[in-house]
Amino acid sequence: MPSVATRFLLALACAGLVAGESACAGPGSYVWYNQQSPEALAAANEYVIDVGDVLSVRVLGHEDMTTRVRVRADGRIALPIIGEVDARGTSPTALRSEIETRLKEYLVRPSVTLNIEETTPVTIPVLGEVAHPGVFPVQANARLAEAIALGGGITEYASRDRIFVVRRSPKPARIRFTYEAVTRGDPSDAAFRLRPGDVVVVE
């Protein structure tokens, strides 16, 4: 049975106190990570561009259009010819596709390569039944097990099959894991990567 403190922290996370917007469809709503479709699993693990990231954009055959740009506070970047493009909250694959689509107005069959040269430091709240709840800096694409370890590991009161990641981007979700799957290196669960805005809650 989750403690009162844990339930309160989870309610705050779902209400968007940490993320700044609603991140849960409801307190009891969740999806098991390893029961999602292959497409959903791939999307869950793809890096999401955030403010402060530095991107390198190259257009094949048009070296004069190659640019290195940082994502501004408004989430946008400015590129040659096409101008302003929304970057925050998109994956590199989706952003590359968007740039190619925009370039079709000016070029025949444009081919774009996009690389993330620098990533913004990420902080992840780890709440609930861990030894030291708090907000911790992690590397981009950190594993869930790493975040739990930063919180000092789970307590003796933790429910070993009620570990959640409350996610707000690209759409609100509450993703459920078991402790064993995360820590033993399960091929599916261990592949999960945290992203900016995520909140880890151990009930």
trRosetta pair geometry for C-beta under 8 A, 3 or more apart (Angstrom, degrees):
i j d omega theta_ij theta_ji phi_ij phi_ji
2 6 4.3 -118 -177 88 102 128
2 7 5.1 123 111 -55 123 87
2 10 7.5 -11 172 -4 158 140
2 128 7.3 -54 -148 -148 110 113
2 129 7.4 -129 -135 -31 75 119
2 159 6.8 -62 -70 -8 77 123
2 162 7.2 -107 -66 115 109 150
2 203 4.1 -59 -93 -169 119 95
3 6 4.6 98 55 5 81 101
3 7 7.0 -149 92 -3 43 85
3 128 7.9 151 44 -156 100 71
3 129 6.9 131 9 -74 112 99
3 157 6.5 45 -42 137 112 142
4 7 5.9 -57 -149 39 31 108
4 8 6.2 33 153 -22 66 108
5 8 5.7 -57 -149 36 30 112
5 9 6.3 28 155 -18 66 106
5 128 7.7 154 111 -125 86 46
6 9 5.8 -55 -147 37 31 108
6 10 6.3 31 155 -18 65 107
6 127 7.4 139 -135 141 65 90
6 128 4.1 59 -132 -135 98 85
6 129 5.7 -11 -87 -35 137 84
6 201 7.3 120 -169 -175 88 98
6 202 7.4 -82 -136 92 124 56
6 203 5.4 126 154 -131 138 56
7 10 5.7 -54 -147 38 31 112
7 11 6.3 35 153 -22 64 105
7 203 7.7 56 -72 -132 64 100
8 11 5.7 -54 -151 33 31 113
8 12 6.6 32 151 -19 63 103
9 12 5.6 -52 -151 34 34 113
9 13 6.5 34 151 -19 66 103
9 127 4.2 -166 156 172 139 133
9 128 5.7 -152 74 -64 137 68
9 133 7.4 -88 -120 -156 163 152
9 201 6.5 171 112 -125 104 108
10 13 5.6 -52 -148 35 34 111
10 14 6.2 28 155 -14 67 108
10 27 7.1 90 126 -143 112 91
10 127 7.2 177 -64 107 58 130
10 128 6.8 42 -52 -76 94 116
10 164 7.3 64 -128 57 114 142
10 166 7.7 159 -149 -52 70 136
10 201 4.9 95 -97 -164 89 155
10 203 6.9 11 -57 -86 144 98
11 14 5.8 -58 -145 41 30 108
11 15 6.1 28 155 -19 65 110
11 27 6.5 -14 -98 -103 78 117
12 15 5.7 -59 -145 38 29 109
12 17 4.2 -37 180 21 90 139
12 18 7.0 83 132 -21 95 90
13 16 7.8 52 172 -63 31 20
13 17 6.8 -70 -79 42 29 91
13 18 5.6 -10 -117 19 69 121
13 19 7.3 69 -164 -10 65 102
13 23 6.6 -66 152 64 72 134
13 24 7.6 74 109 -26 80 122
13 125 7.3 -164 -101 92 112 137
13 127 6.6 -159 -48 33 130 153
13 166 4.6 137 148 36 120 165
13 199 4.3 -162 -144 110 126 158
13 201 5.9 -138 23 -57 161 130
14 22 7.5 9 164 -158 60 66
14 23 5.9 -127 -134 69 40 85
14 24 3.5 -34 -142 19 101 135
14 26 7.9 27 -178 173 141 12
14 27 6.1 178 54 -93 174 63
14 166 6.2 -123 -78 -132 62 140
14 174 7.1 -5 -102 -80 103 129
15 22 7.1 -45 -157 -110 31 65
16 19 5.0 -80 -143 67 68 91
16 20 5.8 -63 171 80 101 14
16 21 4.5 -133 -140 86 142 13
16 22 5.0 -69 -41 -68 127 28
16 23 5.5 144 -84 -12 74 90
16 168 7.3 88 -116 -100 92 132
18 125 5.3 -85 -138 4 151 153
18 199 5.2 106 77 -83 151 131
19 23 4.9 89 34 -54 155 131
19 166 7.3 -126 -31 123 134 108
19 168 4.3 148 -174 -38 147 148
19 197 5.2 63 -129 -165 98 89
19 199 6.7 -100 -46 -26 101 116
20 168 7.9 73 54 -160 76 173
21 168 6.0 111 69 -153 100 133
21 172 7.8 -124 115 -76 98 114
22 168 7.9 141 92 -124 38 100
22 172 6.0 -28 117 -90 78 156
23 166 4.9 77 127 166 132 103
23 167 6.7 172 -167 81 108 23
23 168 4.4 -69 -108 -80 101 88
23 172 4.8 -175 -153 -136 36 100
23 173 7.7 -50 176 40 75 34
23 174 7.5 106 133 -68 85 83
23 199 7.3 97 109 20 165 119
24 27 6.8 70 130 -80 146 33
24 29 6.2 150 180 63 89 106
24 166 6.2 -53 -59 -138 101 107
24 172 6.2 -135 -57 169 18 118
24 173 8.0 16 -107 153 54 9
24 174 4.9 35 -118 -47 98 122
25 29 4.1 -46 69 79 103 168
25 172 6.6 147 -48 110 68 118
25 174 7.4 -118 22 5 80 109
26 29 4.4 94 52 -12 82 111
29 174 5.9 115 99 39 75 126
30 164 6.4 -95 -120 -118 132 114
30 174 4.4 -79 -104 105 75 101
30 175 6.8 144 -165 -107 88 12
30 176 4.4 67 156 -35 135 113
31 35 6.9 -138 176 73 80 101
31 36 6.1 68 148 -74 126 97
31 173 6.5 -45 26 -165 116 107
31 174 7.3 128 14 77 69 59
31 175 5.9 -32 69 -112 82 63
31 176 6.8 -177 82 15 28 90
32 35 4.1 58 76 13 109 115
32 36 7.5 -159 89 -30 60 74
32 175 7.8 72 -161 -165 13 66
32 176 5.2 -50 -98 71 54 101
32 177 7.8 121 -151 -82 66 38
33 36 6.4 -46 -171 -1 35 112
33 41 7.7 90 172 -111 75 88
33 44 7.2 175 -147 146 92 167
33 175 5.0 63 -76 178 88 110
33 176 6.7 -148 -19 69 78 46
33 177 5.6 9 3 -80 128 85
33 188 7.0 154 117 141 100 103
33 189 5.8 102 85 -110 135 77
33 192 5.9 -37 -164 -76 150 138
34 41 7.9 41 -123 -100 41 124
34 181 7.2 -107 -25 -172 138 153
34 186 7.5 -57 -76 136 142 136
34 188 4.2 78 -114 124 106 147
34 189 5.8 -54 -52 -58 113 83
36 40 3.8 -108 168 92 119 128
36 41 5.2 153 88 -56 111 77
36 44 6.9 90 78 -21 163 139
37 40 4.6 93 53 7 79 102
37 41 7.0 -142 93 -6 41 86
38 41 5.6 -53 -146 35 32 113
38 42 6.4 33 156 -20 65 104
39 42 5.9 -54 -150 34 30 110
39 43 6.4 27 153 -16 64 107
40 43 5.7 -55 -147 39 33 111
40 44 6.2 37 153 -26 66 106
41 44 5.6 -53 -147 32 30 114
41 45 6.6 12 160 -7 63 110
41 188 7.3 -70 -138 -154 138 93
41 191 7.9 45 177 92 107 128
42 45 6.3 -72 -153 43 28 100
42 46 6.4 35 154 -36 66 106
43 46 5.8 -49 -144 18 33 114
43 91 7.6 -116 -142 -47 69 145
43 170 7.6 -70 172 21 118 122
44 175 7.4 108 -141 -99 137 157
44 192 6.6 -38 133 -129 117 84
44 193 7.8 149 135 44 71 75
45 191 5.9 -25 -104 141 145 96
45 192 6.4 -120 -89 -124 92 37
45 193 5.1 93 -144 16 68 105
46 91 4.5 7 135 -128 128 135
46 92 7.6 -136 177 29 105 82
46 93 6.8 -59 -161 13 144 117
47 91 6.5 117 75 -139 56 78
47 92 6.4 30 73 -11 105 105
47 116 6.6 -76 118 -18 153 160
47 119 8.0 -93 -162 -107 133 131
47 140 6.9 35 -131 166 117 114
47 141 6.0 -53 -90 -70 98 108
47 193 7.5 -47 -80 113 64 148
47 195 7.2 155 -144 -110 47 110
48 89 6.2 -10 -178 -144 113 29
48 90 7.0 150 -151 76 73 15
48 91 6.0 -57 -98 -82 56 63
48 169 5.9 134 175 119 164 119
48 170 7.1 -169 -116 -54 133 83
48 195 4.9 57 30 -164 114 143
48 196 7.0 -123 83 37 108 90
49 53 5.3 -122 -156 49 79 155
49 55 7.2 4 -131 -69 132 123
49 71 6.2 151 162 -65 107 154
49 87 5.1 -75 118 158 145 89
49 88 6.0 -123 107 -111 88 33
49 89 7.1 -44 67 22 77 23
49 90 5.6 -7 33 64 113 69
49 91 7.2 155 -11 -121 88 15
49 92 6.7 118 -52 -65 108 63
49 95 6.4 30 -7 -36 148 147
49 116 7.2 -158 -102 -99 88 116
50 53 5.6 110 59 -25 61 112
50 71 6.8 161 109 80 31 151
50 88 6.0 50 -135 -134 34 87
50 89 7.8 76 -94 -51 58 47
50 119 7.6 61 44 -162 105 79
50 120 5.2 -97 92 35 115 130
50 122 7.9 116 29 -91 163 93
50 196 4.6 60 -90 21 152 155
51 71 5.3 -135 -125 113 36 108
51 72 7.0 -44 -139 110 90 25
51 73 5.8 50 -152 -118 135 37
51 75 6.1 -69 -75 -86 92 59
51 88 5.7 4 -52 -98 72 128
51 120 6.5 42 87 -54 56 161
52 70 6.6 -20 -152 -174 29 105
52 71 6.2 -34 21 66 24 93
52 120 3.6 86 85 -88 124 119
53 70 7.1 165 87 -150 36 63
53 71 4.9 31 51 10 81 121
53 87 7.7 -138 66 137 116 127
53 116 6.0 -47 -174 -145 119 101
53 118 6.4 174 -156 91 50 66
53 119 5.5 -6 -113 -121 92 49
53 120 5.6 -80 -57 -18 66 91
54 68 6.5 16 176 177 102 92
54 69 7.2 173 -153 90 63 28
54 70 4.9 -33 -97 -94 73 75
54 71 7.8 -131 -75 0 29 75
54 116 7.5 108 75 -168 56 57
54 117 4.6 -59 102 69 103 101
54 118 3.8 42 28 39 113 102
55 68 7.2 180 89 -151 45 50
55 69 5.6 -19 61 64 90 78
55 70 7.6 156 15 -97 73 25
55 71 6.9 73 -12 -45 110 89
55 77 6.5 -46 43 -96 132 163
55 87 7.0 -124 -21 -151 151 148
55 95 7.8 -84 -134 124 154 152
55 114 6.2 -15 -170 -166 110 95
55 115 7.1 149 -159 78 60 45
55 116 6.3 -38 -103 -105 68 52
55 117 6.8 159 -116 10 13 91
56 66 7.7 1 -176 -172 84 91
56 67 7.7 -179 -149 94 48 43
56 68 5.1 -15 -102 -104 73 81
56 114 7.1 158 81 -154 57 45
56 115 4.6 -8 55 59 106 96
56 116 8.0 -150 18 -68 81 8
56 117 5.1 84 -25 -41 105 118
57 65 7.9 -68 117 138 97 86
57 66 7.0 178 93 -147 57 48
57 67 5.3 -3 57 59 99 84
57 68 7.8 178 20 -84 69 33
57 69 6.9 -10 7 19 113 109
57 79 6.3 -48 86 -119 160 120
57 99 6.7 -147 -151 -143 130 168
57 112 6.6 -19 -165 -166 87 109
57 113 7.7 161 -153 84 41 52
57 114 5.4 -3 -106 -107 72 82
58 63 7.6 -9 -153 -119 94 57
58 65 7.8 118 -152 93 38 82
58 66 4.6 7 -112 -113 75 96
58 112 7.0 148 79 -157 49 58
58 113 4.8 -8 60 57 102 96
58 114 7.8 -169 26 -73 68 41
59 62 4.2 -19 100 62 114 110
59 63 7.9 -147 67 -69 75 23
59 65 4.4 -2 28 83 128 130
59 66 6.9 -140 23 -67 71 60
59 103 6.9 172 -121 -131 131 159
59 107 7.5 153 -177 -11 134 173
59 110 6.0 -42 -150 -162 107 105
59 111 7.2 123 -162 73 57 52
59 112 5.6 -28 -100 -99 65 75
60 110 7.6 148 44 -171 85 56
60 111 4.0 -9 26 78 130 107
60 112 7.4 -129 -4 -73 84 26
60 113 7.2 86 -51 -12 91 97
61 111 7.6 78 11 44 103 101
62 65 4.4 18 128 14 110 118
62 66 7.8 166 107 -33 67 71
62 107 7.1 -83 -38 -104 149 148
62 110 7.9 -33 12 -131 135 97
63 66 5.4 -21 -164 -10 54 118
64 80 7.7 -153 126 158 77 172
65 79 7.8 42 -176 175 95 94
65 80 4.8 -141 -136 68 78 136
65 81 6.8 -22 -122 -2 120 118
67 79 6.2 180 46 -132 149 71
67 80 6.2 166 -41 -12 134 100
68 117 6.7 -6 -145 10 108 155
69 77 4.7 103 123 -158 135 116
69 78 6.8 -162 -143 54 146 61
69 79 7.1 -109 -10 -81 159 70
70 77 7.7 177 86 -110 26 99
70 118 7.9 -22 -108 65 93 119
71 75 6.5 -7 177 -147 107 34
71 76 7.3 148 -155 68 71 16
71 77 5.7 -62 -102 -62 60 98
71 87 4.9 -128 -114 87 112 133
71 88 5.9 127 179 -64 135 84
72 75 7.0 -50 75 17 71 18
72 76 5.6 -18 45 61 110 67
72 77 7.0 162 -2 -84 88 48
75 86 6.0 12 125 -151 104 77
75 87 6.2 -169 167 58 65 68
75 88 3.1 -82 -142 17 99 129
75 89 6.9 5 -155 2 131 98
76 84 5.2 -1 178 -164 136 96
76 85 6.4 149 -158 74 81 38
76 86 5.6 -52 -99 -98 80 45
76 87 6.2 125 -133 10 26 89
76 88 7.5 -60 -46 0 39 96
77 84 7.5 152 80 -147 36 51
77 85 5.5 -22 62 61 84 92
77 87 4.9 47 -7 -26 106 138
78 83 6.2 -41 -145 -168 79 45
78 84 5.7 -30 -99 -87 72 58
78 85 7.7 157 -97 15 24 77
79 82 5.3 6 82 57 109 97
79 83 6.8 -11 56 45 67 10
79 85 5.9 15 3 -2 117 123
79 99 6.8 50 13 -130 178 112
81 103 7.1 67 97 -116 136 79
81 106 5.5 -104 179 32 137 172
82 85 6.6 38 115 -56 118 110
82 99 7.0 173 46 -145 161 69
82 102 4.3 70 -140 139 143 128
82 103 6.2 -76 -53 -73 130 64
82 105 7.8 120 -103 46 93 117
82 106 7.6 -134 -67 5 82 133
85 95 7.3 102 145 -156 127 93
85 98 6.5 136 -160 121 119 122
85 99 6.5 2 -122 -85 164 82
85 102 7.0 -117 -95 -10 115 163
86 89 7.7 -27 157 51 105 102
86 90 7.0 112 118 -22 85 127
86 98 8.0 -74 60 158 79 164
87 90 6.1 -104 -165 38 38 113
87 95 5.7 41 -130 -120 75 137
89 169 5.1 -116 -133 -157 91 131
89 170 6.1 110 176 -110 93 77
90 94 4.5 -127 -173 87 102 119
90 95 4.7 121 112 -58 131 91
90 98 7.3 -37 -165 -4 162 140
90 170 7.8 58 -99 -98 41 120
91 94 4.6 91 52 9 82 101
91 95 6.9 -153 87 -5 41 87
92 95 5.8 -58 -142 40 30 109
92 96 6.2 34 158 -22 65 107
92 114 5.3 -175 -167 104 93 115
92 115 7.6 30 -147 -113 140 21
92 116 6.2 -100 -79 -37 130 102
93 96 5.9 -55 -149 34 27 112
93 97 6.5 26 153 -17 62 107
94 97 5.7 -56 -151 37 32 113
94 98 6.4 34 151 -21 66 105
95 98 5.5 -51 -147 34 35 114
95 99 6.4 35 154 -19 66 103
95 114 6.1 -160 95 158 105 172
96 99 5.8 -54 -150 35 31 110
96 100 6.4 30 153 -18 64 106
96 112 5.1 -176 -159 97 85 113
96 113 7.4 -10 -130 -139 128 18
96 114 4.3 -144 -81 9 100 128
97 100 5.7 -55 -148 37 31 111
97 101 6.4 34 153 -21 65 105
98 101 5.7 -54 -150 34 31 113
98 102 6.4 28 154 -17 65 106
99 102 5.8 -56 -148 38 32 110
99 103 6.2 30 154 -20 66 110
99 110 8.0 -108 128 119 80 135
99 112 5.0 117 96 -115 120 177
99 114 7.1 134 22 -63 146 129
100 103 5.7 -58 -146 37 30 112
100 104 6.9 48 153 -39 62 94
100 110 5.2 -172 -141 89 72 102
100 111 7.2 18 -115 -111 118 24
100 112 5.0 -138 -67 8 89 117
101 104 5.9 -40 -161 6 33 117
102 105 6.6 -41 176 10 46 110
103 106 5.9 -73 -165 49 57 96
103 107 5.1 -15 159 34 98 112
103 110 3.9 -15 109 11 133 169
103 112 7.1 148 5 -52 150 120
104 107 6.8 -77 -107 64 28 67
104 109 7.9 39 -111 -73 87 23
104 110 6.3 -127 -69 13 58 107
107 110 4.3 82 87 -67 128 102
116 119 6.1 36 161 -68 123 89
119 122 7.6 -25 145 -32 113 100
119 140 4.0 -18 133 -48 161 152
120 140 7.8 102 58 -78 50 114
120 196 7.1 22 81 -74 116 142
121 137 5.8 -22 177 -149 112 111
122 137 7.0 125 80 -156 49 59
122 138 5.3 -44 87 66 102 82
122 139 7.3 25 38 126 109 11
122 140 5.8 125 -13 -88 126 57
122 142 7.0 -154 78 2 134 115
122 194 7.2 151 141 114 147 106
122 195 7.5 -116 -133 -169 145 29
122 196 5.2 -126 -124 -82 101 77
123 135 5.2 35 166 167 115 102
123 136 6.6 168 -153 83 72 27
123 137 5.3 -42 -95 -90 77 55
123 138 7.3 132 -115 13 26 77
124 135 7.1 174 85 -154 29 63
124 136 5.8 -26 61 62 79 80
124 138 5.3 3 5 4 117 129
124 142 7.2 -119 -14 65 145 136
124 147 5.1 -62 102 -124 145 127
124 150 8.0 105 70 62 108 145
124 194 5.6 -7 -95 168 145 150
124 198 5.8 -11 -128 82 103 94
124 199 7.3 168 -169 -109 72 33
124 200 6.1 46 159 -5 113 107
125 134 7.4 -128 -140 131 62 27
125 135 4.8 -32 -91 -97 68 81
125 136 8.0 137 -100 14 21 69
125 199 4.8 -10 68 -130 109 84
125 200 6.8 -171 97 35 57 70
126 130 5.6 -16 143 30 109 161
126 133 6.2 -149 100 -137 71 57
126 134 6.5 6 53 56 87 52
126 135 7.6 161 14 -97 68 30
126 136 6.2 3 0 8 115 116
126 147 5.3 174 -81 162 121 94
126 148 6.6 166 -146 -98 134 39
126 150 6.4 153 -5 82 153 97
126 151 3.8 -122 120 -64 142 130
126 200 4.6 -10 -114 72 69 116
126 202 7.6 20 -179 -6 84 104
127 130 7.6 142 125 19 9 111
127 133 5.2 50 -125 -147 44 119
127 199 6.6 3 7 175 118 101
127 200 6.8 160 23 88 68 59
127 201 5.0 -19 72 -107 100 73
127 202 7.4 -179 91 25 49 68
128 133 6.7 139 30 -97 31 123
128 158 7.5 93 134 -115 105 96
128 201 4.8 92 -21 -167 133 67
128 202 4.2 -175 92 62 122 60
128 203 5.7 -67 -162 -77 145 34
129 154 5.8 35 118 -158 93 82
129 155 4.6 -111 -180 36 85 106
129 157 5.4 -132 -137 86 129 87
129 158 3.7 170 115 -87 133 83
129 159 7.5 112 37 10 153 63
129 202 4.6 -106 58 113 78 102
129 203 6.4 25 7 140 116 13
130 133 5.6 125 62 -73 98 66
130 148 6.5 -151 -110 -153 129 68
130 151 3.5 7 149 140 151 125
130 152 5.7 128 161 58 89 84
130 153 6.6 159 -150 89 83 23
130 154 5.8 -63 -101 -102 64 43
130 155 6.5 -171 -118 -24 11 86
130 158 7.4 52 -69 -79 49 136
130 202 5.3 105 -46 34 87 139
131 151 6.5 141 46 141 69 69
131 152 2.9 -95 64 113 116 131
131 153 5.7 34 -8 58 116 71
131 154 7.8 112 -27 151 77 4
131 155 6.1 143 -72 -74 59 83
132 151 5.6 -169 68 -169 69 51
132 152 4.0 101 10 -15 95 131
133 151 6.2 19 -96 -148 37 111
134 151 6.8 174 35 -113 78 78
136 147 6.7 161 65 -141 128 72
136 150 4.2 114 -177 144 171 143
136 151 7.0 -123 -20 -59 140 70
138 142 3.8 -59 163 -20 125 161
138 146 6.3 116 -138 116 120 121
138 147 6.1 -37 -75 -84 149 85
138 150 7.1 -114 -79 -27 99 157
138 194 6.5 30 94 75 153 138
139 142 5.1 125 61 -70 71 95
139 146 8.0 -41 34 140 93 162
141 193 4.3 -29 -154 -159 70 133
141 194 7.4 143 -153 55 18 60
141 195 7.7 15 -87 -84 49 69
142 146 4.8 -108 -179 72 105 139
142 147 6.3 110 122 -48 126 90
142 193 6.9 122 61 -157 30 73
142 194 5.0 -20 69 42 85 114
143 146 4.8 104 62 -3 79 102
143 147 7.6 -148 99 -3 48 83
143 182 8.0 147 160 -169 101 89
143 190 6.6 -2 -149 -167 131 65
143 192 6.9 97 -145 79 68 69
143 193 6.7 -57 -89 -106 48 55
143 194 7.3 105 -176 -6 4 94
144 147 5.8 -55 -156 34 39 110
144 148 6.5 36 150 -17 70 105
144 163 7.5 108 166 142 132 130
144 165 6.6 -96 -109 -63 119 125
144 177 6.5 101 133 12 166 171
144 182 5.2 -81 93 -145 119 125
144 189 7.6 -65 40 167 137 87
144 192 5.5 15 -19 91 116 117
144 194 6.4 132 -79 -52 60 100
144 200 6.8 148 -149 -112 85 125
145 148 5.7 -55 -148 38 34 111
145 149 6.3 38 152 -22 66 106
145 182 5.1 166 -70 155 88 94
145 183 5.4 133 -120 -96 120 59
145 190 7.0 -4 -14 -126 127 81
146 149 5.6 -55 -150 35 31 113
146 150 6.6 34 151 -22 64 102
147 150 5.6 -50 -152 31 34 113
147 151 6.8 29 150 -13 63 105
147 194 6.1 87 -40 -47 137 156
147 200 5.0 151 127 -24 137 159
148 151 5.7 -60 -156 40 35 110
148 153 6.4 55 148 -113 90 38
148 154 6.7 -19 -171 -45 117 82
148 163 7.4 -23 -86 -144 133 138
148 179 8.0 154 -160 -131 166 88
148 182 7.1 85 1 128 148 143
148 183 7.8 -82 76 -74 145 101
148 200 6.8 -135 -69 164 72 149
148 202 7.0 92 -123 -60 104 132
149 152 7.7 83 -178 -48 34 8
149 153 6.3 18 -116 -65 48 72
151 200 7.5 -139 -27 94 144 130
151 202 7.7 172 104 2 155 132
154 158 3.8 -78 -179 28 114 164
154 160 7.3 131 113 -98 167 70
154 163 7.9 -87 -84 -85 131 115
154 179 6.2 -54 -10 -115 154 141
154 202 5.4 -149 -113 -177 98 153
155 158 5.1 128 55 -28 66 96
158 162 7.9 -158 177 63 74 89
158 179 7.3 92 124 -64 126 143
158 202 5.1 -22 -136 157 122 115
158 203 7.1 113 -152 87 68 37
159 162 3.9 23 94 28 124 115
159 202 7.8 175 49 174 69 72
159 203 5.0 -16 34 95 116 89
160 163 7.9 -16 -168 -28 33 103
160 178 6.3 36 141 -166 76 80
160 179 4.2 -81 -157 21 79 124
160 180 6.7 51 164 -24 117 87
161 176 8.0 36 161 169 69 110
161 178 4.5 -18 -118 -111 70 90
161 179 7.2 -92 -67 4 39 80
162 176 7.0 -44 -134 -147 47 106
162 202 7.4 106 100 -164 74 49
162 203 4.0 -50 121 53 123 118
163 176 7.1 119 71 -161 52 56
163 177 4.5 -45 79 70 105 92
163 178 6.9 128 23 -127 107 9
163 179 5.9 120 -27 -69 134 69
163 182 6.6 -56 81 -16 157 148
163 200 7.4 -10 -176 -169 91 90
163 201 7.5 165 -158 87 48 52
163 202 5.3 -12 -112 -108 81 74
163 203 7.5 -148 -79 17 36 77
164 174 5.6 -11 -165 -176 123 89
164 175 6.6 139 -157 71 64 46
164 176 5.6 -28 -97 -97 77 61
164 177 7.4 174 -83 19 28 79
164 200 7.4 155 86 -157 53 44
164 201 4.6 -12 64 62 101 98
164 202 7.9 -175 25 -78 68 31
164 203 7.1 49 -1 -22 107 103
165 174 7.6 168 80 -155 46 44
165 175 4.6 -13 56 58 95 103
165 177 7.3 47 -11 -9 96 115
165 192 7.6 -172 -6 162 156 138
165 194 7.0 -147 -136 -108 135 84
165 198 5.4 -20 -171 -164 103 115
165 199 7.2 147 -160 72 52 45
165 200 5.8 -23 -102 -99 71 64
165 201 7.8 171 -87 21 23 75
166 173 7.8 173 -155 91 40 50
166 174 5.5 -10 -107 -109 68 78
166 198 6.9 142 73 -161 54 57
166 199 4.2 -13 55 59 107 102
166 200 8.0 -151 18 -67 77 18
166 201 6.3 46 -18 -5 108 117
167 172 7.0 157 93 -150 64 36
167 173 4.7 -6 61 60 106 91
167 174 7.5 -173 23 -80 74 31
167 175 6.3 29 -3 -5 119 111
167 195 7.3 54 -135 53 108 105
167 197 7.1 78 -152 108 56 99
167 198 5.4 -16 -98 -107 74 83
168 172 5.6 -7 -127 -97 52 70
168 197 4.8 -96 44 159 110 128
168 198 7.9 -155 12 -81 78 41
169 195 7.0 -107 75 111 103 130
169 196 7.7 1 43 83 136 78
169 197 5.5 72 9 66 110 155
175 192 7.8 172 132 -142 146 144
177 181 6.0 -134 -171 72 88 116
177 182 5.2 64 156 -53 136 113
177 189 5.6 117 -138 -147 111 124
177 192 7.5 -112 -83 21 136 161
178 181 4.5 86 63 6 93 105
178 182 7.0 -168 87 -7 48 87
178 189 7.5 -78 47 -100 74 166
179 182 5.9 -62 -151 39 31 109
179 183 6.0 5 164 -2 69 116
180 183 6.4 -70 -138 47 24 95
180 184 5.6 7 174 -9 67 121
180 186 7.9 75 121 -40 69 120
181 184 6.7 -58 -125 40 18 99
181 186 4.1 -24 -162 -3 76 149
181 188 7.5 -32 -177 72 120 91
181 189 3.9 80 142 21 109 160
181 190 7.5 -141 155 -39 68 76
182 186 7.3 -33 -59 23 21 108
182 189 5.3 -96 -80 143 54 124
182 190 6.6 134 -151 -84 39 65
182 192 7.9 -52 -117 43 89 123
184 190 7.8 -111 80 -57 49 124
185 190 4.6 24 -146 -71 42 164
186 189 4.3 42 72 35 121 101
186 190 5.3 156 57 -14 55 95
187 190 6.7 -38 -103 42 10 104
187 191 6.7 17 165 -29 48 113
188 191 6.2 -70 -165 23 23 111
188 192 8.0 35 145 -36 58 91
189 192 5.9 -31 -170 -5 45 116
194 198 4.9 -130 -158 53 89 154
194 200 7.5 -46 -107 -56 131 109
195 198 5.6 107 57 -28 58 114
